[in-house]
């Protein structure tokens, strides 16, 4: 039983779903979404308020001005992409408190949340069933 509890506590410590991210952003919590994809993906469409920091470019210099008191939530396209995992690993190695967004921007949109960018989408009037 303790192994199960530890597993699920660890999972929640390192992952966040779109509903939890949306709620945290709406509440003004110290959370920043990081789009870990290349710039052209970010420019096409991204989570509102997110910053673009491709996982391949994460290092001491590119993260020097980031506030370490925030939780950073990395995301990418979705379950078929590992840029968010690579980004979360890089940010953790750099000493940041980081989570990975489950499902990436695809699940963000699936849950009905708006996006920004050249191909932005309006949010739907739905609530997450979580």
C-alpha positions as CSV (number, residue, x, y, z in Angstrom):
1,X,0.0,0.0,0.0
2,X,2.8,2.5,0.9
3,X,4.4,1.9,-2.6
4,X,1.1,2.9,-4.2
5,X,0.7,6.0,-2.1
6,X,4.3,7.0,-2.8
7,X,3.8,6.4,-6.6
8,X,0.7,8.6,-6.8
9,X,2.2,11.3,-4.6
10,X,5.2,11.5,-6.8
11,X,3.1,11.5,-9.9
12,X,1.2,14.6,-8.6
13,X,4.5,16.2,-7.6
14,X,5.8,16.1,-11.1
15,X,2.7,16.3,-13.4
16,X,-0.2,18.7,-13.8
17,X,-3.3,18.4,-15.9
18,X,-4.8,21.2,-17.9
19,X,-7.6,21.8,-15.4
20,X,-5.1,22.3,-12.6
21,X,-2.9,24.6,-14.7
22,X,-5.9,26.6,-15.8
23,X,-7.1,27.0,-12.2
24,X,-3.6,27.9,-11.0
25,X,-3.2,30.6,-13.7
26,X,-6.7,32.0,-13.1
27,X,-6.0,32.2,-9.3
28,X,-2.8,34.1,-9.9
29,X,-0.7,31.4,-8.4
30,X,3.1,31.5,-8.9
31,X,2.9,29.3,-12.0
32,X,4.3,29.9,-15.5
33,X,3.7,27.7,-18.5
34,X,6.7,27.0,-20.7
35,X,6.1,25.9,-24.3
36,X,9.1,23.6,-24.8
37,X,8.6,23.4,-28.6
38,X,10.5,25.3,-31.3
39,X,9.4,29.0,-31.9
40,X,7.3,28.2,-35.0
41,X,5.0,25.9,-32.9
42,X,4.7,28.6,-30.2
43,X,3.9,31.3,-32.8
44,X,1.2,29.1,-34.4
45,X,-0.6,28.4,-31.1
46,X,0.2,28.4,-27.4
47,X,-1.3,28.5,-23.9
48,X,-2.2,32.1,-23.0
49,X,0.5,33.8,-21.0
50,X,3.0,31.0,-21.7
51,X,6.7,31.7,-22.5
52,X,8.5,30.0,-25.3
53,X,11.7,28.3,-24.2
54,X,12.5,25.3,-26.5
55,X,14.0,22.4,-24.6
56,X,17.1,22.4,-26.8
57,X,17.9,26.0,-25.7
58,X,17.4,25.6,-21.9
59,X,20.6,26.4,-20.1
60,X,22.0,28.7,-17.4
61,X,22.0,31.7,-19.7
62,X,18.5,31.3,-21.2
63,X,17.0,30.7,-17.8
64,X,19.0,33.3,-15.8
65,X,16.2,35.8,-15.6
66,X,13.5,33.3,-14.6
67,X,12.1,33.7,-11.1
68,X,13.0,30.6,-9.1
69,X,10.1,31.1,-6.7
70,X,7.6,30.0,-9.5
71,X,6.6,26.6,-10.5
72,X,7.3,26.1,-14.2
73,X,4.9,23.8,-16.2
74,X,6.4,22.5,-19.4
75,X,4.3,21.4,-22.3
76,X,4.6,20.4,-26.0
77,X,2.1,19.1,-28.6
78,X,0.8,16.2,-26.7
79,X,1.4,12.5,-25.9
80,X,3.2,11.9,-29.2
81,X,5.9,14.5,-28.4
82,X,8.5,14.5,-25.6
83,X,9.7,18.1,-25.7
84,X,7.8,18.7,-22.4
85,X,9.6,15.8,-20.8
86,X,12.9,16.9,-22.0
87,X,12.1,20.5,-21.0
88,X,11.1,19.4,-17.5
89,X,14.2,17.3,-17.1
90,X,16.4,20.3,-18.2
91,X,14.6,22.7,-15.9
92,X,14.9,20.3,-13.0
93,X,18.6,19.9,-13.7
94,X,18.9,23.7,-13.6
95,X,17.3,23.7,-10.2
96,X,13.8,24.9,-11.0
97,X,10.5,23.6,-9.4
98,X,8.9,22.0,-12.5
99,X,5.9,20.0,-13.6
100,X,5.0,18.5,-16.9
101,X,1.6,19.2,-18.4
102,X,-0.3,16.0,-19.0
103,X,-1.4,15.8,-22.7
104,X,0.3,19.1,-23.8
105,X,-1.5,21.7,-25.7
106,X,-3.8,19.1,-27.4
107,X,-5.4,18.1,-24.1
108,X,-5.5,21.8,-23.1
109,X,-7.6,22.4,-26.2
110,X,-9.6,19.2,-25.6
111,X,-10.6,20.4,-22.2
112,X,-11.9,23.6,-23.9
113,X,-9.3,26.2,-23.0
114,X,-8.4,29.1,-25.3
115,X,-5.1,29.4,-27.0
116,X,-3.1,32.4,-28.4
117,X,-1.1,32.8,-31.5
118,X,-1.5,33.0,-35.3
119,X,-4.1,30.1,-35.2
120,X,-5.5,30.8,-31.8
121,X,-8.8,29.2,-30.6
122,X,-11.5,30.6,-28.4
123,X,-12.2,28.6,-25.3
124,X,-15.5,26.7,-24.9
125,X,-18.0,27.3,-22.2
126,X,-17.4,23.9,-20.5
127,X,-16.0,22.7,-17.2
128,X,-13.6,19.9,-16.7
129,X,-15.2,16.8,-15.1
130,X,-12.1,16.2,-12.9
